Amino acid sequence: MKFLVFLAIITVIFLIYVEYTVGGIVFRRNATGNIIFHWVGAIDYLINPLYNAFLWNIKLLDVNYIFMTFVSVIIYHNLNNYLL
């Protein structure tokens, strides 16, 4: 259960970071000009590295969800097994 909470927190932090650095992924203007949460865009961006090689560029790894999740899981595993 702790691991799922950890992944949820990592996902939320990642989406905030991506929205701040890239922009227009999570929050977009709709046809009436209101800013809305675009959950389809958020999910699509999270899985985009699975079928698009562009985000595997060394300069873009900080906005690659698959890579950042992998690194976070390694850190989580090491903290739980070796330090705690």
Summary of the structure (lengths in Angstrom):
residues: 84
radius of gyration: 14.8
end to end distance: 17.0
largest distance: 52.7
contacts: 190
relative contact order: 0.14
helix: 73%
strand: 7%
